[in-house]
Amino acid sequence: MLKQLSLAASNLGDQEYFSKSNPMVVVYSKKNDGALEEIGRTEVILNSLNPSWNAKINLQYQFEVLQQLVFQIYDIDPQFHDVSEKMLKLEEQQFLGEAICLLSDVVTKQNRLLNIKLGVSEHNLPNPSKFGELTVQADESAGSKALMEMVFRCSDLEIKDLLSKSDPFLLISRISENGMPVPICKTEVRKNDLNPKWKPVILNLQQIGSKENPLVIECFNFSSNGKHDLVGKIVKSVAELENMYHSQNGENFFVPANTAHDCHSKEVLKSQVYVEKYFENNRHTFLDYISAGCQLNLMVAIDYTASNGNPRLPDSLHYIDPNGRPNAYQRVILEFGDILQYYDPAKRFPSWGYGARPIDGPVSHCFNLNGSAYQPEVEGIQGIMSAYISALRNVSLAGPTLFGPLISTATAIASQSLISNQQKYFILLIVTDGVVTDFQETIDAIIKASDFPLSIVVVGVGGADFKEMEFLDPNKGERLESSTGRVASRDVIQFAPMKDVHGAGISIVQSLLAEIPGQFMTYMRTRETQAIS
C-alpha cells in the first residue's frame, strides 16, 4: 500500500545569526545492515523555524517488515536556492537535527500523526541545546482504498498426468522487492474440471501495492499430498487483468521450458485464462481500522514435548545458549514479536506451553507459561522469553503434540473480546517440532475459530518431516472440513517449516505475516455483511 508522508516542524534550532533558517527534510529508509537509503526530499522553505512542507514523501507500507525511517533536516545556504533539491550536496548544508521512527509507529496512531523530538546523531552543531520537533502524518494515496473483485475462468486446461483427475485451483502471488513470489490469494479447488470457473477473488492495494505491479497467477492441479502440479501461469498486473476483462480476450498459460541452456525460456500452452468479471469498489482499508484503534494481539504457544531433546544439552531445540545466541523457538518468537508488538499498546501477550508435565501433575496440553493458575499474559516480548525459559526449569517434557486445546483456548479469548465489543484481532503463533496427533480435533477447532477475530500461524522447527502438517496450509490443500461436515468460513491458518525461514529472498516469517492483513480484512468484511443482513 502506497503511503504519503506529510511533514512539518516546530521550534527548529536557528543556526544563522542574521536570518532564519531555510529548512529542507531528507527522508531515509534504514536497512537491516544499518545503511541509509534515500526515499525523498521536501522542498526548501525560506526563512522559517516552523515550516510545513508541501511535498509528500511516497513509500510502500509493508506490514510484515520493520520499516525504520530517518528524517534529517538541513538549513540550505542561500547561494544554492536556484539548485534543484535533488541536486543539493548535503555536506555543503548546515545540519539542523534528526528524528527516527518506525512507519508502524505512525500508522498505529490516531489520525496517523506522530510528533518526534529532533536530536543529533554524529553531526556537530554550534548550538546543540535546541532542535525542535518534527510532525509526521501518514495518508493513504488516492485509490489505495480500492478493492478489486475478479472472477477467473480457464479453458482447455492441459493436465500432464493422464492418470490423475483435473482438480485445478489458482494461486495469486505478488513479487517482493528481491524477486521472490509472496502468495496473497488462492481460489477454491474445482473438482474434475478442465474448463473451471472459480468463485470471486478479492484483492486490495494493501496486498498488491499498485495496480501496475506484476502478479504471478499460477494454475495448479490439486494433490492431496501437497505436491500440486503446475498446469501453467501468467504474469499480469491488475491493470492488465482489467484490460483483459474489457476486451474479453484470454491469455495463454505458459510453463518454464525444460532446458538447461536458457533459464528464461518458456513453453506457451493452448490453455487460456479469462477475467470474466472485474469490479472495483472503495471500502475501509486495513490501516483505517488500525488507526481507528483496532489492536492486533499476539498469542504464543510453545512445544514442550520430549522430542525436542534434553534442554540441558546443546543438541536440544530448547537449549539456552549461555552466549545469548537464540534457539529456533526464540528466533521465531522474536521475528513475529518484533513486528506485531507495535500494534498492541498494552503489550500483554497470552503465552502457553503444551505437551509437558508440570511438577507432580498430569501432562498438560495448554498451560500458562508464567506459572499462574488464573491468567496467561506476560509483559512484552522479553516477558515471553523469560516465561519460556522459566517453564523449561519447572516442567518435564512429555507429549503427545495436540493443537486442539490451544486453539480452543485462544478462540475463547477472541470470543470474549467480541462479546465485550473490544476492537481487537488476535494472532495465535504456535511453534512446534513435530506433527499433530489430534488431526480431527485440530480441524474442528480451526473451523470454529474462523468465525472469530483470530488468525493462526504454525511454524515448524527442527528436522522433522512436516509433510503431514501441510493440511493446515490453505495454499497447499483443500478447505478444511469439520467432523460435522462444516467448512471454515474463511482462511484462518497458515503453516511453514522454520528451516525455510532464513533461506534466500523473503523470509518465511515475513511471508506468513504478509497474509495477516488479508485475513483480517476478510473477517471484517464478513462482520460488515452480517451487520447489514
C-alpha positions as CSV (number, residue, x, y, z in Angstrom):
1,M,0.0,0.0,0.0
2,L,1.4,3.4,-1.0
3,K,1.7,5.8,1.9
4,Q,2.3,9.5,1.6
5,L,4.1,11.3,4.4
6,S,3.3,14.9,5.2
7,L,6.0,16.7,7.3
8,A,6.1,19.8,9.4
9,A,8.4,21.1,12.1
10,S,8.3,23.5,15.0
11,N,10.9,25.4,17.0
12,L,13.8,24.5,14.9
13,G,17.2,25.5,16.2
14,D,18.3,28.7,14.4
15,Q,21.9,28.2,13.2
16,E,22.0,31.6,11.4
17,Y,22.8,34.9,13.1
18,F,21.2,37.4,10.6
19,S,18.2,35.4,9.2
20,K,16.1,32.5,10.0
21,S,16.9,29.0,8.6
22,N,15.8,27.7,5.2
23,P,14.9,24.1,6.1
24,M,14.6,21.0,3.9
25,V,13.9,17.4,5.1
26,V,15.7,14.4,3.6
27,V,14.0,11.1,4.4
28,Y,15.8,7.8,4.5
29,S,14.9,4.1,5.0
30,K,17.3,2.4,7.4
31,K,18.1,-1.2,6.2
32,N,18.9,-4.2,8.4
33,D,22.7,-3.6,7.9
34,G,22.3,0.0,9.1
35,A,22.7,1.5,5.6
36,L,20.6,4.5,4.8
37,E,18.7,4.6,1.5
38,E,17.2,7.9,0.5
39,I,13.5,7.9,-0.2
40,G,12.8,11.5,-1.0
41,R,13.3,15.2,-0.2
42,T,10.9,18.0,0.6
43,E,11.2,21.5,-0.9
44,V,13.1,24.2,0.8
45,I,11.1,26.6,3.0
46,L,12.6,30.1,3.2
47,N,13.2,31.9,6.5
48,S,11.2,29.7,8.8
49,L,11.7,27.9,12.1
50,N,8.2,26.4,11.9
51,P,8.0,25.0,8.4
52,S,5.2,22.9,6.9
53,W,6.4,21.3,3.7
54,N,4.0,20.8,0.7
55,A,6.0,17.9,-0.9
56,K,4.7,14.5,0.0
57,I,7.2,11.6,0.6
58,N,5.9,8.4,-1.1
59,L,6.8,5.0,0.2
60,Q,5.4,1.5,0.3
61,Y,3.9,0.3,3.6
62,Q,4.7,-3.4,4.3
63,F,3.0,-4.8,7.4
64,E,5.4,-7.8,7.5
65,V,8.6,-5.7,7.6
66,L,10.0,-3.3,10.3
67,Q,10.4,-0.1,8.3
68,Q,12.7,2.3,10.1
69,L,12.7,5.8,8.9
70,V,15.3,8.5,9.4
71,F,14.5,12.2,8.9
72,Q,17.3,14.7,8.6
73,I,16.7,18.4,8.4
74,Y,19.2,20.8,6.8
75,D,19.4,24.6,6.5
76,I,20.0,25.3,2.9
77,D,22.6,28.0,2.2
78,P,21.1,30.9,0.1
79,Q,23.7,30.5,-2.6
80,F,22.1,27.2,-3.5
81,H,18.5,28.4,-3.7
82,D,18.5,28.1,-7.5
83,V,19.7,24.5,-7.4
84,S,17.1,21.7,-7.6
85,E,16.6,19.9,-4.2
86,K,17.6,16.6,-5.6
87,M,20.9,18.1,-6.8
88,L,21.9,19.7,-3.4
89,K,25.0,18.3,-1.8
90,L,24.1,17.8,1.8
91,E,27.7,18.1,3.1
92,E,27.6,21.7,2.0
93,Q,24.5,22.5,4.1
94,Q,24.0,23.1,7.8
95,F,22.5,20.2,9.7
96,L,19.6,21.1,12.0
97,G,18.5,17.9,13.6
98,E,17.4,14.3,13.1
99,A,14.4,12.2,14.0
100,I,14.0,8.4,13.8
101,C,10.8,6.3,14.0
102,L,9.2,3.2,12.6
103,L,6.5,3.5,10.0
104,S,4.3,1.3,12.2
105,D,4.7,4.0,15.0
106,V,3.0,6.4,12.7
107,V,0.2,4.3,11.2
108,T,-1.0,3.0,14.6
109,K,-1.5,6.5,16.0
110,Q,-4.9,8.1,15.9
111,N,-5.1,10.2,12.7
112,R,-1.8,8.6,11.8
113,L,0.1,11.5,13.2
114,L,3.3,11.3,15.2
115,N,5.3,14.0,16.9
116,I,9.0,13.3,17.4
117,K,11.7,15.3,19.2
118,L,14.5,16.2,17.0
119,G,18.0,15.3,18.1
120,V,21.5,15.0,16.8
121,S,23.5,12.0,15.7
122,E,27.2,12.3,14.7
123,H,26.7,15.8,13.4
124,N,28.3,18.7,15.4
125,L,26.1,21.7,15.9
126,P,27.1,25.2,17.1
127,N,24.1,25.3,19.4
128,P,23.0,21.7,20.3
129,S,20.7,22.7,23.0
130,K,17.6,23.3,20.8
131,F,16.4,21.1,18.0
132,G,12.6,21.4,18.0
133,E,10.1,18.8,16.9
134,L,9.1,17.0,13.8
135,T,5.5,16.1,12.9
136,V,4.9,13.1,10.6
137,Q,1.5,12.3,9.2
138,A,0.7,9.3,7.0
139,D,-2.1,9.2,4.5
140,E,-3.0,6.6,2.0
141,S,-2.5,7.7,-1.5
142,A,-5.5,8.3,-3.8
143,G,-7.0,5.0,-4.9
144,S,-5.4,2.9,-2.2
145,K,-8.8,2.1,-0.6
146,A,-9.8,0.3,-3.8
147,L,-10.9,-3.3,-3.7
148,M,-10.7,-5.3,-6.9
149,E,-13.2,-8.3,-7.3
150,M,-12.5,-10.6,-10.1
151,V,-13.9,-13.9,-11.5
152,F,-11.4,-16.1,-13.3
153,R,-12.1,-19.0,-15.7
154,C,-10.0,-21.2,-17.8
155,S,-10.4,-23.2,-21.0
156,D,-8.8,-26.4,-22.3
157,L,-6.5,-27.0,-19.3
158,E,-3.7,-29.4,-20.1
159,I,-3.2,-32.0,-17.4
160,K,0.1,-33.7,-17.9
161,D,-0.7,-36.8,-15.9
162,L,-3.3,-38.7,-17.8
163,L,-4.0,-41.0,-14.8
164,S,-4.9,-38.1,-12.4
165,K,-8.0,-36.1,-12.2
166,S,-8.0,-32.4,-13.1
167,D,-8.7,-30.6,-9.9
168,P,-7.5,-27.1,-10.6
169,F,-7.1,-24.0,-8.4
170,L,-5.4,-20.7,-8.8
171,L,-2.7,-19.2,-6.6
172,I,-2.0,-15.5,-6.9
173,S,1.3,-14.0,-5.7
174,R,2.9,-10.6,-5.6
175,I,6.6,-10.2,-6.4
176,S,8.7,-9.0,-3.5
177,E,11.5,-6.4,-3.8
178,N,14.0,-9.2,-4.2
179,G,12.0,-11.0,-6.9
180,M,10.5,-13.8,-4.7
181,P,6.8,-14.6,-5.1
182,V,4.7,-14.0,-2.0
183,P,1.2,-15.7,-2.0
184,I,-1.6,-13.4,-1.3
185,C,-4.7,-15.2,-2.5
186,K,-6.0,-18.6,-3.5
187,T,-9.2,-19.9,-5.2
188,E,-11.1,-23.0,-4.2
189,V,-10.3,-26.3,-5.9
190,R,-12.7,-27.2,-8.8
191,K,-13.2,-30.9,-8.9
192,N,-12.5,-32.8,-12.2
193,D,-12.9,-29.7,-14.4
194,L,-10.8,-28.8,-17.5
195,N,-12.8,-25.6,-18.0
196,P,-13.1,-24.3,-14.5
197,K,-14.8,-21.1,-13.3
198,W,-13.9,-20.0,-9.7
199,K,-15.7,-18.0,-7.1
200,P,-14.8,-14.3,-7.0
201,V,-11.3,-13.3,-5.8
202,I,-11.0,-10.1,-3.9
203,L,-7.7,-8.2,-3.8
204,N,-6.8,-4.8,-2.3
205,L,-3.9,-2.4,-2.7
206,Q,-2.6,-3.4,0.7
207,Q,-1.7,-6.7,-0.8
208,I,-0.5,-5.7,-4.2
209,G,1.0,-2.3,-3.7
210,S,-0.1,-0.8,-7.0
211,K,-2.4,-1.8,-9.9
212,E,0.7,-1.6,-12.1
213,N,2.7,-4.1,-10.0
214,P,3.1,-7.6,-11.7
215,L,1.2,-10.5,-10.2
216,V,2.0,-14.2,-10.7
217,I,-1.2,-16.2,-11.4
218,E,-0.5,-19.9,-11.3
219,C,-2.9,-22.7,-12.0
220,F,-2.2,-26.0,-10.1
221,N,-3.7,-29.4,-10.3
222,F,-4.5,-30.3,-6.7
223,S,-2.9,-33.2,-5.0
224,S,-3.8,-34.5,-1.5
225,N,-0.1,-35.0,-0.6
226,G,0.5,-31.3,-1.0
227,K,2.7,-31.7,-4.1
228,H,0.5,-29.8,-6.6
229,D,1.4,-30.0,-10.2
230,L,1.8,-26.7,-12.1
231,V,-0.5,-26.5,-15.0
232,G,0.6,-23.1,-16.2
233,K,0.9,-19.5,-15.2
234,I,0.7,-15.9,-16.4
235,V,2.3,-12.7,-15.1
236,K,-0.1,-9.7,-15.2
237,S,-0.7,-6.6,-13.3
238,V,-4.2,-5.8,-12.0
239,A,-4.4,-3.0,-14.7
240,E,-3.7,-5.6,-17.4
241,L,-6.3,-8.0,-15.8
242,E,-8.8,-5.2,-16.0
243,N,-8.0,-4.7,-19.7
244,M,-8.4,-8.5,-20.2
245,Y,-11.9,-8.2,-18.8
246,H,-12.9,-5.3,-21.0
247,S,-11.5,-6.9,-24.2
248,Q,-12.8,-10.4,-23.1
249,N,-9.6,-11.8,-24.6
250,G,-7.9,-14.8,-23.0
251,E,-4.2,-15.1,-22.1
252,N,-2.3,-18.3,-22.8
253,F,-0.7,-20.0,-19.9
254,F,3.0,-20.8,-20.1
255,V,5.4,-23.1,-18.2
256,P,9.2,-22.7,-17.8
257,A,10.8,-24.7,-20.6
258,N,12.9,-27.7,-19.7
259,T,16.2,-26.5,-21.0
260,A,19.5,-26.1,-19.2
261,H,20.7,-23.6,-21.8
262,D,18.1,-20.8,-21.2
263,C,16.6,-20.5,-17.8
264,H,14.4,-17.6,-19.1
265,S,12.7,-19.6,-22.0
266,K,9.1,-20.7,-21.7
267,E,6.7,-23.0,-23.4
268,V,3.3,-21.4,-24.3
269,L,0.3,-23.6,-23.8
270,K,-3.1,-23.7,-25.6
271,S,-4.8,-23.4,-22.2
272,Q,-6.1,-19.9,-21.6
273,V,-7.3,-17.9,-18.6
274,Y,-10.0,-15.3,-18.8
275,V,-11.2,-12.5,-16.5
276,E,-14.9,-13.0,-16.7
277,K,-15.8,-10.3,-14.1
278,Y,-13.9,-7.2,-12.8
279,F,-15.4,-4.9,-10.3
280,E,-13.8,-2.1,-8.3
281,N,-15.1,-0.6,-5.0
282,N,-13.8,1.6,-2.2
283,R,-14.0,0.3,1.3
284,H,-12.2,0.7,4.6
285,T,-8.7,-0.5,4.5
286,F,-6.6,-2.4,7.0
287,L,-4.9,0.8,8.1
288,D,-8.3,2.5,8.5
289,Y,-9.2,0.0,11.2
290,I,-5.7,0.2,12.8
291,S,-5.6,4.0,13.1
292,A,-9.2,4.0,14.4
293,G,-8.0,2.0,17.4
294,C,-8.2,-1.7,16.4
295,Q,-5.4,-3.6,18.0
296,L,-3.5,-6.8,16.9
297,N,-2.8,-9.0,19.9
298,L,-0.1,-11.7,19.7
299,M,-0.6,-15.0,21.5
300,V,2.2,-17.5,21.7
301,A,2.2,-21.3,22.2
302,I,5.4,-23.3,22.6
303,D,6.0,-27.0,22.2
304,Y,7.4,-28.7,25.3
305,T,7.2,-32.3,24.0
306,A,10.1,-34.7,24.7
307,S,11.1,-34.9,21.0
308,N,12.7,-31.5,21.5
309,G,15.5,-33.2,23.4
310,N,17.0,-32.5,26.8
311,P,17.2,-28.7,27.3
312,R,20.5,-29.0,29.1
313,L,22.2,-30.5,26.0
314,P,23.4,-28.3,23.1
315,D,21.7,-30.5,20.5
316,S,18.2,-29.8,22.1
317,L,15.9,-27.4,20.3
318,H,15.3,-25.9,23.7
319,Y,19.0,-25.4,24.6
320,I,19.6,-21.9,26.1
321,D,23.0,-20.7,24.8
322,P,25.0,-19.1,27.6
323,N,26.4,-16.7,24.9
324,G,22.9,-15.4,24.2
325,R,22.5,-16.9,20.7
326,P,18.7,-17.5,20.4
327,N,17.5,-21.0,19.7
328,A,14.9,-21.8,17.0
329,Y,11.9,-21.2,19.3
330,Q,13.4,-17.8,20.4
331,R,14.2,-16.7,16.8
332,V,10.6,-17.3,15.6
333,I,9.1,-15.5,18.6
334,L,11.5,-12.6,18.2
335,E,10.8,-12.2,14.5
336,F,7.0,-12.3,15.0
337,G,7.1,-10.2,18.1
338,D,9.3,-7.5,16.6
339,I,6.6,-6.8,14.0
340,L,3.3,-7.4,16.0
341,Q,4.2,-5.7,19.3
342,Y,3.8,-2.2,17.7
343,Y,0.1,-2.9,17.0
344,D,-0.7,-3.7,20.7
345,P,-0.3,-0.6,23.0
346,A,-0.6,-2.7,26.2
347,K,2.0,-5.3,25.0
348,R,0.5,-8.0,27.3
349,F,0.8,-11.3,25.4
350,P,-1.1,-14.6,26.4
351,S,1.6,-17.3,26.4
352,W,1.2,-21.0,26.8
353,G,3.2,-24.2,26.7
354,Y,1.9,-27.6,25.6
355,G,2.9,-31.3,25.7
356,A,4.6,-31.1,29.2
357,R,4.1,-32.4,32.7
358,P,4.1,-29.7,35.4
359,I,5.7,-30.7,38.6
360,D,3.6,-33.5,40.3
361,G,0.8,-33.1,37.7
362,P,-0.5,-34.8,34.6
363,V,0.5,-33.9,31.0
364,S,-1.0,-30.5,30.1
365,H,-1.8,-29.5,26.5
366,C,-2.3,-25.9,27.4
367,F,-0.6,-24.4,30.5
368,N,0.3,-20.8,31.3
369,L,4.0,-20.1,30.7
370,N,4.1,-17.6,33.6
371,G,3.1,-20.3,36.1
372,S,-0.2,-18.5,37.0
373,A,-3.3,-20.6,37.5
374,Y,-5.5,-17.7,36.6
375,Q,-4.2,-15.6,33.6
376,P,-1.7,-16.3,30.8
377,E,-0.5,-12.8,30.0
378,V,3.1,-11.7,30.2
379,E,4.7,-8.2,29.8
380,G,6.3,-7.6,26.5
381,I,8.4,-9.8,24.2
382,Q,11.1,-10.2,26.8
383,G,8.3,-11.4,29.2
384,I,7.6,-14.2,26.8
385,M,11.3,-15.1,26.7
386,S,11.6,-15.1,30.4
387,A,8.5,-17.2,31.0
388,Y,9.6,-19.6,28.3
389,I,13.0,-20.2,30.0
390,S,11.4,-20.4,33.4
391,A,8.9,-23.0,32.3
392,L,11.8,-25.2,31.0
393,R,13.0,-25.4,34.5
394,N,9.6,-26.2,36.0
395,V,8.1,-28.8,33.7
396,S,9.1,-32.3,32.4
397,L,9.0,-32.6,28.6
398,A,6.4,-35.2,27.6
399,G,3.8,-35.5,24.7
400,P,1.9,-36.0,22.5
401,T,1.5,-33.0,20.2
402,L,-2.0,-31.6,20.4
403,F,-3.2,-28.3,19.0
404,G,-7.0,-28.6,19.7
405,P,-6.8,-27.4,23.3
406,L,-4.6,-24.4,22.4
407,I,-6.8,-23.2,19.5
408,S,-9.9,-23.6,21.6
409,T,-8.4,-21.6,24.4
410,A,-7.4,-18.8,22.0
411,T,-10.8,-18.9,20.4
412,A,-12.5,-18.5,23.8
413,I,-10.4,-15.3,24.4
414,A,-11.3,-13.9,21.0
415,S,-14.9,-14.8,21.6
416,Q,-15.0,-13.0,24.9
417,S,-13.3,-9.9,23.3
418,L,-16.0,-9.9,20.7
419,I,-18.8,-10.1,23.3
420,S,-17.2,-7.2,25.2
421,N,-17.1,-5.1,21.9
422,Q,-13.3,-4.7,22.1
423,Q,-11.6,-3.6,19.0
424,K,-9.1,-6.5,18.9
425,Y,-7.9,-9.1,16.4
426,F,-5.7,-11.9,17.7
427,I,-2.8,-13.8,16.1
428,L,-2.0,-17.2,17.7
429,L,1.6,-18.3,16.9
430,I,2.1,-22.0,17.5
431,V,5.7,-23.2,17.4
432,T,6.2,-27.0,17.1
433,D,8.9,-29.6,16.5
434,G,6.5,-32.3,15.3
435,V,3.3,-33.4,13.7
436,V,0.0,-33.1,15.5
437,T,-1.7,-36.3,16.6
438,D,-5.2,-34.8,17.1
439,F,-5.9,-34.1,13.4
440,Q,-9.7,-34.0,13.6
441,E,-9.9,-32.1,16.9
442,T,-7.5,-29.6,15.5
443,I,-9.5,-29.2,12.3
444,D,-12.8,-28.8,14.3
445,A,-11.1,-26.1,16.5
446,I,-9.8,-24.3,13.4
447,I,-13.2,-24.2,11.8
448,K,-14.8,-22.8,14.9
449,A,-12.0,-20.2,15.2
450,S,-12.8,-19.0,11.6
451,D,-15.9,-17.3,13.0
452,F,-13.9,-15.1,15.4
453,P,-11.3,-12.3,15.2
454,L,-8.4,-14.8,15.1
455,S,-5.6,-15.9,12.8
456,I,-3.4,-18.9,13.5
457,V,0.2,-19.3,12.3
458,V,2.0,-22.6,12.9
459,V,5.8,-22.7,12.4
460,G,7.7,-26.0,12.5
461,V,11.2,-26.1,14.0
462,G,13.9,-28.8,13.9
463,G,14.5,-31.5,11.3
464,A,11.1,-33.4,11.4
465,D,9.3,-34.3,8.3
466,F,6.4,-31.8,8.3
467,K,4.6,-33.1,5.2
468,E,1.6,-34.3,7.2
469,M,1.2,-30.7,8.5
470,E,0.6,-29.2,5.1
471,F,-3.1,-29.9,5.5
472,L,-3.1,-26.9,7.7
473,D,-2.0,-24.5,5.0
474,P,-4.8,-23.4,2.7
475,N,-2.2,-22.6,0.0
476,K,-1.3,-26.3,-0.1
477,G,-4.5,-28.1,0.5
478,E,-8.3,-28.1,0.2
479,R,-10.6,-26.2,2.5
480,L,-10.8,-27.9,5.9
481,E,-14.0,-29.8,6.8
482,S,-15.1,-30.5,10.4
483,S,-16.3,-33.8,11.8
484,T,-19.9,-32.5,11.3
485,G,-19.3,-31.6,7.6
486,R,-18.9,-27.8,8.2
487,V,-16.2,-25.9,6.3
488,A,-14.2,-22.8,7.6
489,S,-15.9,-19.5,6.9
490,R,-12.6,-18.1,5.8
491,D,-8.9,-19.0,5.6
492,V,-7.6,-18.6,9.1
493,I,-4.5,-20.7,9.4
494,Q,-1.0,-21.0,7.8
495,F,1.9,-23.4,8.3
496,A,5.5,-23.3,7.3
497,P,8.7,-25.0,8.5
498,M,11.4,-22.9,10.2
499,K,14.1,-24.4,8.0
500,D,12.9,-22.1,5.2
501,V,12.9,-19.0,7.4
502,H,16.4,-17.9,6.7
503,G,16.6,-19.0,3.0
504,A,17.2,-16.8,0.0
505,G,14.9,-13.9,-0.6
506,I,12.0,-13.0,1.7
507,S,11.9,-15.0,5.0
508,I,9.1,-17.4,5.7
509,V,8.2,-15.4,8.8
510,Q,7.6,-12.3,6.6
511,S,5.6,-14.3,4.0
512,L,3.4,-15.7,6.8
513,L,2.9,-12.2,8.3
514,A,2.1,-10.8,4.9
515,E,-1.1,-12.8,4.8
516,I,-2.4,-11.4,8.1
517,P,-3.9,-8.1,6.8
518,G,-5.8,-10.1,4.1
519,Q,-7.3,-12.5,6.8
520,F,-8.1,-9.5,9.0
521,M,-10.0,-7.8,6.2
522,T,-11.8,-11.0,5.2
523,Y,-13.1,-11.2,8.8
524,M,-14.1,-7.5,8.9
525,R,-16.0,-7.8,5.6
526,T,-17.8,-10.8,7.0
527,R,-18.8,-8.9,10.1
528,E,-20.0,-5.9,7.9
529,T,-22.1,-8.3,5.8
530,Q,-23.6,-9.8,8.9
531,A,-24.4,-6.4,10.3
532,I,-26.1,-5.3,7.1
533,S,-28.1,-8.5,6.9
